[in-house]
């Protein structure tokens, strides 16, 4: 199909018009509109007329490239300047470097940890602007606490508190696609946890590093980091600490996610089995107690395993398992515990995409509309949501519903 024909169809559907309705609005014959959309030759005058009826620029109908998404949550709108300054202060260019003096007053580490946990609640709520505003001040407090204590248990506690905070920051920045800054924050979290001699936290923070590596296509490194973390916290005895089981199982999930994306299906299956063993040992969704990490357990492990089938193109398996596996039924969550909000949203998006692929666009539309209502900021950061919307729009024979057109406007796509 020619670029004009494709673009006319996309803008018409975004406007909620049928070919007949567009023809009426443009004072053209329905056959003319159909011919244009099918790639037939048309005059510039006709394109001008159609553009006026669609209330778009004629150049938009002539564009060769697909329209670029207009994100609602652009990073520059989230006031990241202060956070960037706090995370990456300038270094001294002359020697010796000037070391800032420690604060005069003893830092309140318990207060820092409480405020970090409070800030973490803004993330699943999608309140990204509020989170961006809160984080720089917390970084300065955490840096001051680490500078105040030179050694001993107090320093370990300060390092642990800063690791918690940096892990949260890394997770947030990864979500809004600020990958380099996210990498900086997570590396700092791992370094702090290592100095604090807390191996479980080191491994837990490595999960945030895997998130960044996966989203930037560094699959070999993501798998390697995940396996190293598994080795670090492997529960070698029955009845080991649930935190250790949970982190080990979560890292097995990340290793599987990297392997399946790297065309290593057998290795992915092995890692998924390890995650299932850990989930069974715990028996329910377990909270780590770290603000940057979601829970792990039988429900999360089952949800994440569906990603493998989606990536390999087995949409029917995704739909079947979503309907048949006990752990994935919301009624089972009262017994097993509820998974994290982000994991629930990602599961719903995977199932929606699977419904499109298996011909049930109506259920996919229903899920996209629901996600746009309950998690709009999260959805806006998911390219998969835009791709799914475009597939639904392309397969729908009738005009899009007003609700789906609103989802499209939110995602910045037309179809």
N, C-alpha and C positions, 0 to 999 in steps of 0.2 A: 504494500500500500504506500502511496506517496505521502510525503510529510503533510501537505495540506489536508488530504483526506483523513489521515489518522488524527490530526489535530482538530479538525472540525468535529469528528465523532467524539473525541474526548471532551471538548468544551461543551458540546451539545448535551452529553450525558451528565456532565457536572451541573449544567443548568437545569437538569430534570426535564428536558424536552424530548419528545419523540421526533422522528424525521418529519412527520406531518406537521407537528407544531412549529418546528423551526422553519419549514417552508412557508407556513402562514405568517410567521413573524417577519420573515425576510421578503415576503411577497414574491416567492419563487415557487415553481412547481415541485411537488414531492419527488418527481423523477430527477430533477436537477440536483437536489440535495443528496439523493441516493447515489447519483453518478459521481458527485464530488467525493463522497465518503468512500466509494469503491476505487478511487484513484484515477478517475477519468479526467480528461483535460477540462479546464474551466478558465474563464477569463479573470483578470484581476478585478474587474468590476463586480463579478459575482462574489469573489472572496471578500471584497469590501462590504458588500451587502450582507453577507453572512456574518462578518465580524461585527457590524453594527447591531444586528439582531441578537448576537451573543454577548454584546457589550464587552468585547475584547479588542485588542489591537490587531490589525491585519498581520503585523509581523509575527504575532503569536501563532497564527495559522500557517505561516510559512516556515517556522523554525524547524530545522533539521533534527536538532537534538531534543530528547524528551525534556519536558519542563522540570526544572530543578525544584526540589522540595523547599518550601519556605517554612522553616522550623519556628514553632511558637517559642521554644525555649532556646533561643540562640545564646551561646555562652556570654557574648558581650552584654546581654540583657541581665545577666545574673550577677553583675558586679563582682567579678573575680579578681579585680586588680589587687585589692587588699590581701586576699588569700594568696595570690601569686607572690606578693612582696614578703608575706610572712613565711612562706615555704622556701623561697629562694632568695634570701638576703644576699647583697653583694659581698664579695670577698675583698680583703685588703690587698692592694697591689704593691705595697712596700712591706719589707720585713723589718722588725717582727710585726705580725698581725696584732691588732689591738683586740684584746679579749674583753667583752663586755663585763662589767662588774656584776656579781650576783646581786639579787634583790636584797634590800635591807630586812624586810619582813619575811618571816617563814611562810612559804607557800602552803595553801590549804589543798592538799592533794585529794582528800575526800570530796571536797567541793568541786574540784576540776573533774573528777570522774563522774560525779552526779550530773554536772552540766554537760559533759560529753554524752551521757546517756539521754539526757533531755534533748540535745541536738539531734541525736540519732533518730528520735521519734519523728522528726520533720522529714526524714528521707522517705520512708514508706508512705507518708501522707502526701508526698509530691510537692511539699512546700520548699522548693529548691531555692527560691530567692531568700527566704528566711534562713535557710541553712547556710547559704553563702555569706550572709551577713553575720552569723554567729561564729563561724569557724576562725577567722583571723585572730580575734581576741583570745580564743581558747588556745591557739597555737602559741601566742606570746606568753600566756600563763604557763603552759606546759614547758616551754623553753626556759622560763625563769625558774621553774621548779627543778629541772635537771641541773641548771647552773648553780642552784643554791646548795645542793647536797653533793659533796665530793665523793662520798663512799657510804658503805653500810646499807642497812635495810631501807633507810629513807630514800637513798638514791635508787635502789631497785624499784621501790614503789613509784618514784617519779618517772623512771624510765618506762615502767609498765603503763602508767597513766598516759604518757605521751604516745606509746605504741598503740594503745586503744584509739586515741584521737586520730593519729595519722592513718590508721587502718580505715576508719570511717571516712576520712577525707579522700583516701585513695578510691574507695568504693564509689563515693559520690562523683568524683571527677571522671572516673571511668564511665559512669552512667551517662554523663553529659558530653562524652567524647573528647575530654581534655586528657588524652592518653599520656603525654609526656609528663605533665604535672602529676597525674595519678601514679605513674611509675616512680617519680621522685618521692611522693608521700609514702608509698608502700615499702620502698627500699628503706626509708627511714624507720618505719614501723618494725621491720624485720631486724634492723641493726639494734634498735632499742630493746626489743625482746631478747635478742641474743646476749646483749650486755647484761640484761637483767637475769640471765640464766634461767629463762622460762621456755623450755623446749616446746611445750604444747602451744604456747602463744606464738613462737617462731613459726611452727607449722601452720597454725591457724592463719597468720598473716600471709603466709605463702599462698593461701587460697586467693587472697585479693590480688597478689601478683599474677596468678594464673588467669584471673579475670582479664587483666590488662593484656597479657600475652595472647590470649585467645582472640580478643577483639581486634588485635593488630596483626593477626595471621601468623604469629610466631609459635606454631604448633609443636615443633620439636622441643623448643625451650619450655613451653608450658607443661608438656608431658614429663620432661626431665625434672622440673621443679616439683611437680606433684609427687613423683616417685621418691625423690629425696625427702620430701616432707613425710610421706608414708613410712619410710625407713626410720625417720627420726622419732616417730611416736607410735610405732607398731605395738599394739597391745599383745604382749607375749604370754600373758597368763589369763586364765578364766577369771572373770570378775574384776577385770581391770577398770580403772576410773572411766565413767561414761564420757567425760570430756575427751579422753584419749581415743576411745572408740569412735566418737563422733567426728573428731578431726581427721582420724585415719580414713574413715568412710567417706567423708567429704572430699578429701584429697584423691581418693580412688575415683570419685565421680569426675573430678577435674581432669585426671589422667585419661579417663574414658572419653570425655568431651574433646580433648586434644587428639586422641588417637583416631576417633571416628572421623574427625574433620581432616585428618592427615591420611585418610585411606588405609587405615590399619584396623579393620573390623574385628579380627580375632583378638587383638590386644584390647580393644575396647570392650569386648565381651568379658574378657578376664577381669578387667578393672571393675566392670559392673557387678560381676559376681562377688568381688571383694567388698564392694559397697553394700551389697545385699547382706553379706555375712555380718558386717558391722551393724547394719540397721536391725537385723534380727537379734543380735546380741543386746542391743539397747532396748528394743521392743516398743519404742514410742518416739515421738519427735522430741529431741533433746536440745535445749538452749545452751549455747556455750557460755553465756555470760559476757560475751564481747559484743559491743554495740555495732560493730561493722559486719557481723556474720549472722546469717539466717540459721534456722534450726536444721538439724539433720535427723533422719529417722526413716522408718519404712515408707511413709508417704512421699517424702522428698526424693528418696532413692527411686521409687517407682515413677514419679513424675519426670525426673531427669533422664531416666532410661528411655523414655519416649522420644527424646531428642535424636537418639541414634537412628531410629526408624524413619524419622522425618528427614534427616540429613541424607540417608541412603535412598529416599524416595518411596518408602513403603507406607504410603498414607493410609491404606486400608488397615494395616496393623495398628497404626496410631488410633484410629477410630474404634477398632475392635477392643483394643486393650483399655482405652479410656472408658469404655462402657462395661467391660467385664471384670477388670481387676479390682478386687475388694478395696485395696489401699487407696485407690483413686476415687472412690465414691465418697462424697462429702459426709454421708451418714457414718462412715467409719472413723471420721476425724474426731468424733467425741471420745472414742476409745483410744485411738493412736496419737491424737494431738493434731493440731492444725499446722500446716507448713507455713513458711514465711510468705508475706504478701507478694513479694516479687516473684517467688517461685510459683505461686498460684497464678499470677498474671501470665507468666511465660508459658505455663502449662495450658492455660486457656487459649493463648495465641497459637500454640502448636496445634491444638485440636481444631481451632477455627481454620487454619491453613489446610489441615488434613481433610476437613469437610469440603473445602473448595475443590481439592484435588479428586475427591471421590464423588463429586457431582451434587453435593448438598449445600448449595450456596446460601440457602435461606438460613441454615443454622450458623454458617460462618458470619453472615450479616448480623444476626442476633448477638453473637459473641463480640464482634467488633463494636457494635453500638453500646453494649454493656460496658466493655473495657474503656471506651471513650468517656463514659459517664462516671465510672468509679475510679479510674486511674489515668486521667488525661495527660498529665505530665510524663508519667512513665511511658505511656503508649507513644507519645510524640518522639521519644528517643529510640524507638524500635523500627529499624528499616524493614523488618519482616512484616510489621503491621501495614506499611505502605504497599509492599509487594502483594500482600494478601488482599488489600482493598482493590488494587488494580486488577487482580485476577477475578475477583467477584464482579467488578464493573464490566470487564471484558466478556464474561459469560452470561451476564444478565440480559435477557431479551427485552424486558420492559425498562422503562425509565427507572432510575434509582429512586428509592424512597427519600423523603426529606431527611430522615435520620442518617441514612448512609451518605447523603450529600454533605451533611454536617461533619461526619467522620472524615470525609475526604478533604473538606476545607481545613479541619484541624490538623490533618497529617500533611497538608500542603501538596496534595496530589490531585490530578484530574483524570477522568477516564470516561 
